[in-house]
Structures are given as C-alpha cells and as structure tokens.
Amino acid sequence: MYLCVVASLLLIVTARETESVSPCPVKSFIWGPGLNPKIVLPARYFYVQTVDSLGHNFTSSPGENVFQVKIFAPGEQHSRIWVQVLDRKDGSFIVRYRMYASYQKLQIEVKVKDVHVAKSPYVLEGPVYHESCECPESRPSEWLRHMKCPKSIPQIQHDLQLFQTVDLDRIAKEIPSRFGQRQSLCHYVIKHNKVYLKTYGEHVGFHIFMDAILLSLIRKVKMPDVEFFVNLGDWPLEKRNPGKNLHPIFSWCGSNETRDIVMPTYDLTESVLETMGRVSLDMSRFNLLERKGQSEERLELVKLARQHPHLIDSQLYGPLVKQISFFDFFKYKYQLNIDGTVAAYRLPYLLASDSVVLKQDSIYYEHFYNDLRPWMHYIPLKSDLSDLLEKIQWAKENDEEAKKIAQNAQEFARSNLMGDHIFCYYFLLFQEYASLQVNEPKVRDGMEVVEQPKDDLFPCACPTELVCCNPLKFLFQWAYHGYQRVGW
C-alpha cells in the first residue's frame, strides 16, 4: 500500500475520469505471451491492466505515458529491441516489442515513475530467439504447450472431415490437371523442415504470403512432412457436389457452396508477420481509439456502401464522397462489413476497433467466422442490406447495448486473432492434414526450394543442436558472438 501512496503522490493523472485516483503499481497486473521466452513471434506482446489502490480495474485511460517500459539484454552493450506501448483507452495497455537479435537473457521492466509494476522486473532466461533465427523446437508437443494452442479447432475438423485419407500421388496428378490451366495454384511440400514449391497458372505472385508463413513456422518448430495445394485466387474452388473427384484445396476464403479447406487470409497472415516491421495493418493497433461522441453519429458508414447506391438518399445523407484511409474508419461509431469479391478481409481489424460492426449475411466466410455470434460480436444485416437503416437506428437508440457488442468483438479479436493464435491455427491445420496422408510427401519434378531470408547481421546459434551435431560450428558461432559483444 505504501508504494501505491508514493506513486499517487508522484503521478499526475490526465484522464478526466481518474483525476482523484492513481494507478497502484503493486496491484496492477501484467500477462501475455511476450513474457515467455519460448514463444517466438515477429512481434512479442503482453498486456498491462491498470488497477487502483482499492483493487478496482481502470475502465478509461490513466494517461498514455503512465507506464515506462524498458526491455534489454543484461550484459549486452546494445540491445537491438524496438518497444512500443499502446494505450487501449480502457484502462489496459498492449506492450509489444520486436527483437532484431537473439539473446541469452532478456529483462522486462514496467514502472510507474520509479516503482515496479506487478512482478516487474521479469527476467526471461534464454536463449530468446528473434524472428529470423532458425532454431526450431524439435518437439512439436512442447511448442504447442508453450504457445497454449488448443487441442483442436472446430473449423479445421469441419473442413477435413470429408477427407478420410489423402493420396498424395493421386492429387499431385489430378489437381494440376483439373485446376492448373484456369486457376492460380501453388503446390507445396514440407520435407525435413524445408519448404519446396511449384506454381501453376498465370497470376501466382500471392505465393509470397504463403512462403513467408511457412518459412516462419519452420524456423520455430519441426513441421510434419506434408504435401498440399494452395489456391492463390479469390474464389474457393472445390464445388460442394463434385462427385467422386473431391480434392483437398487450401484457400484463404470458404463458402457455403464449396469444400475448400480454409486458412487465415493472406492479409491477416501478413499483418502478423509484419507487425512492427513496417507500416501495415495489424490487430493490436485498432484497439486504441477513444469511444466516439454523440456529435460523430452521422451515418458516415453509408458512404462505404458503394456497391449498393440505391440505399443512399443523396438529399438526406449528401452525395458520395472520396474514399478515406482505412486508418480513418475508426473515427466513426459504426462500421459496415460488406463482401467485396469474396469475404471482406477487413473484418478482423473492424472487430478489434471500438466501433460496432454491422456485418452482412454472406455465403463467404473466413477461418474464424463460425465462432462469431450475431448480436454478441456484431449486428447482423440481411445480404441485400434492406435492413441497413433499421439496424443503424437500433444502434443509435440502444447505445449501451451497441457499445457492449463492440467490447465483445474486441475481446474476441484479442482472444482469437492475435499472432500466436494464427501460428497455432496453421500448425494444427497442417498437423491434422498430414495425419490423413496415406503415402510419403516427396519433392516432385519441377519443385524449387524456398530459401530462408538471409540474416547476415545477426546470425544465431542453436546451442543444443550444434553441440550434439556440429561442435566446431558451435564454437565458431560462440566465438563470433563473443567478438560481437566485446567489440574487438
């Protein structure tokens, strides 16, 4: 309690709701995968929940600069770590950090002024590998345990139930013959934790997204040997009633009229891989805007319904305007999720915002749609949008209920669509699919190896593997890192 009093005297709270209440460092709490050295993500993250001296959680921002976070490698002259503290405006914060080198130990300090928060400092005993480090966990069960992956995922079970077995020699001939001329496909083989591919079709550039997630996975964990085909186009391919020629096709989108095996979309996958790597959409940034005021309740979202101009009364709402940046969507209270070519791949980001989502009923779906519930995570709309204005009016008249729906959607995104969840989904999908194979995956004619990106600046050693298999290489790596540390 003494520490809480000291912190209260030191801290000037800027949020109006908390003018007389200050965060209590010892009662606030910290949790998340970024505190586990075994969980390797492109950008690691953890949460901080602000709590006052009476044990009550803050429900609004205590000020974006309340917490000071320092992450470093003890004993290293320079820690190549980028840290970002994001105020979620609801009393909690996301702290995320991206490492550009691997370390034997990492220390995480979270303070309010000079007082440590919760169990800070957290010491992560290494090795703590950075994203580009190729040191896969040889025991998939251990990797799954550290990642806290679920034992099974209903969508994966649903998609694979039609395939009691998979004859790799048969599909290697039949799928290119059936789809290879008219569609864009990529034939992948993962063998001995190496990735090989062959493309079919004219427009195959999107294989870079699949390459990237597979290379990232094999850097982290020993993958099963597996052979599969990825649809690189927009529309799912395998028809619902193909007779005896049912083929397993992996796609980023599914539909009620097809049998494709769905994966996280390339857009969501890229956002996971590029988080903090460059300016891009990512799940954790869209939880940050303050709740919109009543003055911003204009029906701006109607301007997004360009596919349905008959709904727009220009005299009532004004003429159509120029498109706005996706980052500007979240200035508004209500968001429309309407199909484009297929499912609108923006939905994960809309759910993570603090706007309430109005989602169109659709035959298309992404890998997580079956876990969403209407009126709990979004306001449902008819497929023809004929009830759009009615549902907006409901949201305006039931503001607290709409706010609760938005909060539920945020929590869903936090619990199901962050980077660790996406890696779990991919691994479990390939693990389950591999168990259906009746013959060994093989590197077939015309396939090329997909090389790991070079990381010449910050190479990493995998001590266990190198000691048992190549001691000379290990000694060389050890000497190299010692040279780097002391700056000879």
Residue pairs with C-beta under 8 A, 6 or more apart in sequence:
1 53
3 24
3 25
3 26
3 115
4 22
4 24
4 25
4 26
4 27
4 53
5 53
6 115
7 22
7 23
7 24
7 25
7 112
7 113
7 115
8 22
8 24
8 53
10 112
10 113
10 114
10 115
11 22
11 23
11 66
11 112
11 113
13 19
13 21
13 22
13 23
13 62
13 63
13 66
14 62
14 63
15 60
15 61
15 62
15 63
17 59
17 60
18 52
18 58
18 60
18 62
21 52
21 53
21 58
22 52
22 53
22 62
23 50
23 51
23 52
23 58
23 62
23 66
23 112
24 51
24 52
24 53
25 111
25 112
25 115
25 116
25 117
25 118
26 115
26 117
26 118
27 51
27 52
27 53
27 55
28 48
28 49
28 50
28 51
28 112
28 117
28 118
29 48
29 49
29 51
29 118
30 46
30 47
30 48
30 49
30 110
30 117
30 118
30 119
30 120
30 122
31 46
31 47
32 45
32 46
32 47
33 39
33 41
33 44
33 45
33 46
33 147
33 148
33 420
34 41
34 44
34 45
34 46
34 95
34 96
34 97
34 108
35 46
35 108
35 122
35 124
36 124
36 146
37 106
37 124
37 125
37 126
37 127
37 128
38 137
38 142
38 143
38 146
39 146
39 147
39 420
40 129
40 130
40 131
40 133
40 219
40 220
41 131
41 272
41 419
41 420
41 423
42 98
42 131
42 216
42 272
42 273
42 274
42 275
42 276
42 277
42 419
43 96
43 97
43 98
43 275
43 276
43 277
43 282
43 419
44 96
44 97
44 98
44 99
45 94
45 95
45 96
45 97
45 284
45 418
45 419
46 94
46 95
46 96
46 108
47 92
47 93
47 94
47 95
48 67
48 92
48 93
48 95
48 110
48 117
48 118
49 57
49 58
49 91
49 92
50 57
50 58
50 62
50 66
50 91
50 92
50 93
51 57
51 58
52 58
57 91
58 90
58 91
58 92
59 90
59 91
60 89
60 90
60 91
61 87
61 88
61 89
61 90
61 91
61 290
62 91
63 87
64 85
64 87
66 112
67 85
67 93
67 95
67 110
67 111
67 112
67 117
68 109
68 110
68 111
68 112
68 113
69 83
69 85
69 95
69 108
69 109
69 110
69 111
70 83
70 107
70 108
70 109
70 111
71 79
71 81
71 83
71 97
71 106
71 107
71 108
71 109
72 79
72 81
72 106
72 107
73 79
73 81
73 103
73 104
73 105
73 106
73 107
74 105
74 107
75 104
75 105
75 485
76 103
76 485
77 485
77 487
79 103
80 99
80 100
80 101
80 458
81 97
81 98
81 99
81 100
82 97
82 98
82 100
82 276
83 95
83 96
83 97
84 95
84 96
84 97
84 276
85 93
85 94
85 95
86 93
86 94
86 95
86 96
86 284
86 285
86 287
86 288
87 93
87 288
88 94
88 287
88 288
89 287
89 288
89 289
89 290
89 291
89 354
90 287
94 284
94 287
95 110
96 275
96 276
96 284
97 276
98 131
98 275
98 276
98 277
99 128
99 130
99 131
100 130
100 458
101 130
101 458
101 460
102 126
102 127
102 128
102 129
102 130
102 133
102 135
102 458
102 460
103 126
103 127
103 128
104 126
104 127
104 128
105 123
105 124
105 125
105 126
105 128
106 123
106 124
106 126
106 128
107 121
107 122
107 123
107 124
108 120
108 121
108 122
108 123
108 124
109 116
109 120
109 121
109 122
110 116
110 117
110 118
110 120
111 117
111 120
127 135
127 460
127 463
129 135
129 460
130 458
130 460
131 216
131 219
132 219
132 452
132 453
132 455
132 458
132 460
133 219
133 455
133 460
133 462
134 218
134 219
134 452
134 460
134 462
135 219
135 460
135 462
135 465
136 193
136 218
136 219
136 220
136 221
136 222
136 223
137 143
137 146
137 220
137 221
137 222
138 222
138 465
139 222
140 221
140 222
140 223
140 224
140 427
140 431
143 220
143 221
143 427
144 424
144 427
144 428
147 420
147 423
147 424
148 420
149 424
149 427
149 428
150 424
150 428
152 428
152 432
153 425
153 428
153 429
154 370
154 371
155 262
155 367
155 368
155 370
155 371
156 425
156 428
156 429
156 432
157 432
158 370
159 254
159 259
159 260
159 261
159 262
160 261
160 432
160 433
160 436
162 246
162 259
163 246
163 248
163 436
164 436
165 436
165 437
165 438
166 248
166 433
166 436
166 437
166 438
167 438
167 439
168 227
168 437
168 438
168 439
168 440
168 441
168 442
169 439
171 229
171 247
171 248
172 187
172 227
172 444
174 245
174 247
175 185
175 187
175 229
175 247
175 249
176 185
176 187
176 200
178 245
178 247
179 185
179 200
179 229
179 231
179 237
179 249
180 200
180 201
181 200
181 201
182 201
183 200
183 201
183 231
183 232
183 233
183 237
184 199
184 200
184 201
184 202
184 203
184 204
184 206
184 231
184 232
184 233
185 199
185 200
185 201
185 204
185 229
185 230
185 231
185 232
186 197
186 198
186 199
186 200
186 204
186 207
186 210
186 229
186 230
186 232
187 197
187 198
187 199
187 200
187 227
187 228
187 229
187 444
187 447
188 195
188 196
188 197
188 210
188 214
188 226
188 227
188 228
188 229
188 230
189 195
189 196
189 197
189 226
189 227
189 441
189 442
189 443
189 444
189 447
190 196
190 214
190 218
190 223
190 224
190 225
190 226
190 227
190 430
190 441
191 225
191 441
191 442
191 443
192 225
193 218
193 222
193 223
194 218
194 449
195 211
195 214
195 215
195 218
195 449
195 450
196 443
196 447
196 448
196 449
196 450
197 207
197 211
197 447
197 448
197 450
198 444
198 446
198 447
198 448
199 207
199 232
201 232
203 232
203 233
204 232
205 232
206 232
206 266
207 230
207 232
209 266
209 269
209 270
210 230
210 232
210 266
211 450
212 269
212 270
212 273
213 269
213 272
213 273
213 426
214 223
214 450
215 450
215 452
215 453
216 273
216 423
217 223
217 423
217 426
217 427
219 452
220 423
221 427
223 427
223 430
224 430
224 431
224 434
225 434
225 440
225 441
226 430
226 433
226 434
226 437
226 441
227 437
227 441
227 442
228 248
228 250
228 430
228 433
229 247
229 248
229 249
229 250
230 249
230 250
230 251
230 263
231 237
231 249
231 250
231 251
231 252
231 260
234 253
234 341
234 342
235 253
235 255
235 341
235 342
236 249
236 251
236 253
236 254
236 255
236 258
236 259
236 260
236 262
236 342
237 249
237 251
237 258
237 260
238 246
238 247
238 248
238 249
238 258
238 259
238 260
239 257
239 258
239 259
240 256
240 257
240 258
240 259
242 259
246 259
248 261
248 433
249 259
249 260
249 261
250 260
250 261
250 262
250 263
251 260
251 261
251 262
251 263
252 262
252 263
252 264
252 265
252 266
252 345
252 366
253 260
253 262
253 265
253 342
253 343
253 345
253 364
253 365
253 366
254 260
254 262
254 364
254 365
254 366
254 367
255 342
255 363
255 364
255 365
256 363
256 365
257 363
261 429
261 433
262 365
262 366
262 367
263 269
263 367
263 425
263 426
263 429
264 366
264 367
264 422
264 425
264 426
265 343
265 345
265 366
265 367
267 281
267 345
267 346
268 283
268 345
268 348
268 366
268 417
268 422
269 422
270 280
271 280
271 281
271 282
271 283
272 282
272 283
272 418
272 419
272 422
272 423
274 280
274 282
275 282
275 283
275 284
275 419
276 282
281 326
281 349
283 348
283 349
283 352
283 413
283 417
283 418
283 419
284 352
284 418
286 330
286 349
286 350
286 352
286 353
287 352
287 353
287 354
287 410
287 413
287 414
289 330
289 331
289 353
289 354
290 354
291 354
291 403
292 331
292 332
292 333
292 354
292 355
296 331
296 332
296 333
297 333
297 396
298 332
299 317
299 334
299 392
300 332
301 332
301 334
301 335
301 336
301 358
301 392
302 311
302 312
302 317
302 388
303 312
303 317
303 320
303 321
304 336
304 338
305 311
305 312
305 336
305 338
305 385
305 388
306 320
307 338
308 338
308 384
308 385
309 320
311 385
311 388
311 389
312 320
314 320
326 346
326 349
329 335
329 350
329 353
329 355
330 353
330 354
330 355
332 355
333 355
333 356
333 395
333 402
334 355
334 356
334 358
334 392
334 395
335 350
335 353
335 355
335 356
335 357
335 358
336 357
336 358
336 360
336 381
336 388
337 344
337 346
337 347
337 350
337 357
337 358
337 359
337 360
337 378
338 344
338 360
338 385
339 360
339 362
339 364
342 364
343 362
343 364
343 365
343 366
343 369
345 366
347 357
347 359
347 366
348 366
348 368
348 413
348 417
350 357
350 409
351 357
351 377
351 378
351 409
351 410
351 412
351 413
351 417
352 409
352 410
352 413
352 414
352 417
353 406
353 410
354 406
354 407
354 410
355 406
356 378
356 379
356 395
356 402
356 403
356 405
356 406
356 409
357 377
357 378
357 379
357 405
357 406
357 409
358 378
358 379
358 380
358 381
358 388
358 391
358 392
358 395
359 372
359 374
359 378
359 379
359 380
359 381
360 381
360 382
360 383
360 385
361 380
361 381
361 382
361 383
362 383
367 425
368 416
368 417
371 412
371 416
372 378
372 412
374 380
375 405
376 405
376 408
377 405
377 408
377 409
377 412
378 405
378 409
379 391
379 394
379 395
379 402
379 405
380 391
381 387
381 388
381 391
395 402
415 421
459 477
459 480
461 474
461 477
461 478
461 481
463 474
466 473
466 474
466 477
467 474
